[in-house]
Amino acid sequence: WPQWRGPKRDNKSSETGLLQEWPEEGPALVWQVQGLGQGIASVSVAGGRIYTTTYSESTEFVVCLDRQAGKLLWATPVGPSVRENSLMRWLSQRTPTVDGDLLYTATAAGELVCLSTQDGRERWRRNYVLEFQGKRGAWGFCDFPLVDGEKLICTPGGSHATTVALNKKTGKVIWSCPISFDGKNGR
């Protein structure tokens, strides 16, 4: 699945031939990786690679593994780690979105970063707070960028640009949609 909740974001798999129940001894372990850091994000799998986000000391990373062997192919720092509210931590599962040779991830600190899937090199970056007056939740920023044709749809939050569409290759704003918030009932 190249994005959060699967290709259609509906949590449905079109895979066939799956086991109806696990063997008593459990599934066979194919490979295992240690030392990637700390995190609870799910993974995106595309083009024979696995992508996820993780924390290591004071830095948030996007990591890329080979799907067959679990070998670390690259790890790119994307921002500072953010002290998360432990009761809300499960909400901050920022799964990267993969579209061909580009990967998009939103950091807990509120930056949207576009990386090359090949080598993890940064292509462009946008700051939700400084550029869109985004508002950080108690668990940090949590966004799941969506590719729609040539647009990347994301949600900085806040009243200035609640939702924005960016050019997926350049990060330039195509449109933005503000929603007013009164601070009481969420709007």
Helices and strands as residue ranges (DSSP letters): E 44-46, E 49-56, E 59-66, E 72-80, G 89-92, E 97-99, E 102-106, E 111-116, E 122-127, H 128-132, E 146-148, E 151-154, E 163-167, E 173-177
